[in-house]
Amino acid sequence: MIRRSFLTTVFAFLTASPAIAEIHTYRLPRIASTEQSCQASEQWIVPKFAQLAEATVLNHGCEVNPSRTFDLVIEYAKPTLANLVSTYDEFDYVHGLYNSAEDCAAHYDEDLATFKQATGLEPLLAYCFLDRGGEDFETVWTMRIDGFGTPKLTPDHLAKDFYHGMNGDPAAFEGALKTTLGAYGAQHVKVKIKTSENRTTMHAFYYSDKKLPLVQYGEGQFRSLQACENNRSVMQEVFSRADGQSVIFFCGGSNYTSTVYLYAAGIVMQPLATDLTSVKYSTFEACEAKRRETESNWRDGLQKNVVGSVCAIEDNLIHDYVRMRMFWLD
């Protein structure tokens, strides 16, 4: 007869016991315009959520939100947080892909079918709502589709707000960004760029089997549109020299300032490091005359794999001056 020690018995009990459930919250923001319609949705969403998330629902209800619509809130028990797969990221600065509720509704079947195909998951629900907007773009609509589980491809966003207009045709930049994302494995890509005289919003939505290293930033200030366009070509040359870079650049200005800004958005598979040189120049011409020499000196003296540089205005409280920004493979 085999006798088991007390500690062995306790260990066997603990390892055989199911994990202790914890309380989690799942919120569906702006799901309905009235409390009655929210409660009607609640009746079928809650049991379907419990099934798909494999969770025990503890409580649920509709809450009014600051936008005067209603959120559905579900409190549930599960050892770990249910793995939510959503086309909407509440922590990202997301702008809608659609101009109106009717435009969003017209894409309902298409977007739902794409979600099923791309993720391989059964969606819990899909609904359109008014996304975060501003005074320039009050009607921006998005579609939120939620599912639970381990997806084949994960939905993701590139979303950015540039507080200046865009020089050039937004449709051309939409096409370029869509091509850029597709070249690095993004599937089912949708791109929406909206621009006014003083603001540009860029939103790219896609599915991918990995998190794409997206770059989105403002790089450089110029006193004229022509100067910015010239340096846009310089920046495109800089990034094209770095293996695995695919970035679009555009110039944007504002009615409220004489400064023109150079912006970038795209994919960076091999990150570029960047830093300003110490020397200040009074003119672009003086900075440009020293660029190639300075690049060579950084390569030789600092042993950096420099791929290029750009001259741009640096703001100062007393006056503006021009400094050189160096780029190298990190």
GIFENQUI-V934114 format. One record per backbone hydrogen bond with DSSP energy under -0.5 kcal/mol. NH is the residue of the N-H (numbers start at 0). CO is the residue of the C=O. E is the energy in kcal/mol with one decimal. If there is no record, write none. Layout:
NH_CO_E, NH_CO_E
This chain:
8_4_-1.9, 9_5_-2.3, 10_6_-2.5, 11_7_-2.2, 12_8_-1.9, 13_9_-2.4, 14_10_-2.5, 15_11_-1.3, 16_12_-1.2, 21_77_-2.0, 23_75_-3.0, 25_73_-2.9, 27_71_-2.9, 28_26_-0.7, 30_27_-0.7, 30_69_-1.6, 31_69_-1.4, 37_33_-1.8, 38_34_-2.4, 39_35_-1.9, 40_36_-1.9, 41_37_-2.2, 42_38_-1.2, 43_39_-0.6, 43_40_-0.9, 44_40_-2.4, 45_41_-1.8, 47_43_-1.3, 48_44_-2.9, 49_45_-2.2, 50_46_-1.6, 51_47_-2.7, 52_48_-3.0, 53_49_-0.5, 54_49_-1.5, 55_76_-2.1, 56_54_-0.6, 57_74_-3.1, 58_74_-1.8, 60_72_-1.9, 62_70_-2.8, 64_68_-2.3, 67_64_-2.4, 69_31_-2.8, 70_62_-3.2, 71_27_-2.1, 72_60_-2.8, 72_70_-0.6, 73_25_-3.0, 74_58_-3.1, 75_23_-2.8, 76_55_-3.2, 77_21_-2.2, 83_81_-1.3, 84_146_-3.0, 85_83_-0.5, 86_144_-1.8, 89_87_-0.6, 91_88_-1.4, 93_91_-1.8, 96_140_-0.6, 97_140_-2.4, 103_99_-2.2, 104_100_-2.6, 105_101_-1.9, 106_102_-0.7, 106_103_-1.2, 107_104_-1.4, 110_106_-2.9, 111_107_-2.3, 112_108_-2.3, 113_109_-2.1, 114_110_-2.2, 115_111_-2.0, 116_112_-2.3, 117_113_-3.1, 118_114_-2.5, 119_114_-0.5, 119_115_-1.8, 122_120_-0.6, 123_145_-3.5, 124_145_-1.0, 126_143_-2.0, 128_141_-2.1, 130_128_-0.5, 130_139_-2.8, 133_136_-1.3, 137_135_-0.5, 139_137_-0.8, 140_97_-3.1, 141_128_-2.3, 143_126_-2.8, 143_141_-0.5, 144_142_-0.6, 145_124_-1.7, 146_84_-2.2, 147_121_-0.5, 148_82_-2.0, 150_148_-0.6, 151_118_-2.0, 152_117_-1.0, 153_207_-3.1, 155_205_-2.8, 157_203_-2.5, 159_201_-2.7, 161_159_-0.5, 161_199_-3.6, 162_160_-0.5, 163_161_-1.3, 164_196_-1.0, 164_252_-2.8, 166_250_-3.1, 167_165_-0.6, 169_167_-0.6, 171_168_-0.8, 172_168_-1.6, 173_169_-2.5, 174_170_-2.1, 175_171_-2.1, 176_172_-2.6, 177_173_-2.3, 178_174_-2.2, 179_175_-2.2, 180_176_-2.5, 181_177_-2.2, 182_178_-1.9, 183_179_-0.6, 183_180_-1.2, 184_181_-1.5, 185_180_-2.0, 186_206_-3.2, 189_204_-2.7, 191_202_-2.8, 193_200_-2.2, 195_198_-3.0, 199_161_-3.2, 200_193_-2.9, 201_159_-3.0, 202_191_-2.1, 203_157_-3.2, 204_189_-3.1, 205_155_-2.2, 206_186_-2.5, 207_153_-1.9, 211_209_-0.6, 213_211_-1.5, 214_265_-2.3, 216_263_-1.5, 218_261_-4.1, 221_259_-2.9, 227_223_-1.8, 228_224_-2.7, 229_225_-2.4, 230_226_-1.8, 231_227_-1.9, 232_228_-1.5, 233_229_-1.2, 234_230_-2.6, 235_231_-2.3, 236_232_-1.9, 237_233_-2.4, 238_234_-2.6, 239_235_-1.9, 240_236_-1.3, 241_237_-0.6, 241_238_-0.6, 242_240_-0.6, 244_241_-1.4, 245_266_-2.1, 247_264_-2.9, 249_262_-1.8, 251_260_-2.7, 253_256_-0.6, 256_253_-0.8, 259_221_-3.4, 260_251_-3.5, 261_219_-2.1, 262_249_-3.1, 262_260_-0.6, 263_216_-2.5, 264_247_-2.0, 265_214_-1.9, 266_245_-3.1, 267_212_-2.7, 268_243_-1.6, 270_268_-0.5, 272_327_-3.4, 274_325_-1.6, 276_323_-2.9, 280_321_-3.3, 286_282_-1.5, 287_283_-3.3, 288_284_-2.0, 289_285_-0.6, 289_286_-1.2, 290_286_-0.6, 290_287_-1.0, 293_289_-2.5, 294_290_-2.6, 295_291_-2.1, 296_292_-2.2, 297_293_-2.3, 298_294_-2.1, 299_295_-2.4, 300_296_-3.2, 301_297_-1.6, 302_298_-0.6, 303_297_-1.1, 305_303_-2.0, 306_326_-2.2, 307_326_-1.2, 309_324_-1.9, 311_322_-2.2, 312_220_-2.5, 313_320_-3.6, 320_313_-1.8, 321_280_-3.2, 322_311_-2.4, 323_278_-0.5, 324_309_-3.1, 325_274_-3.0, 325_323_-0.5, 326_307_-2.6, 327_272_-2.3, 328_304_-2.0, 329_270_-1.8
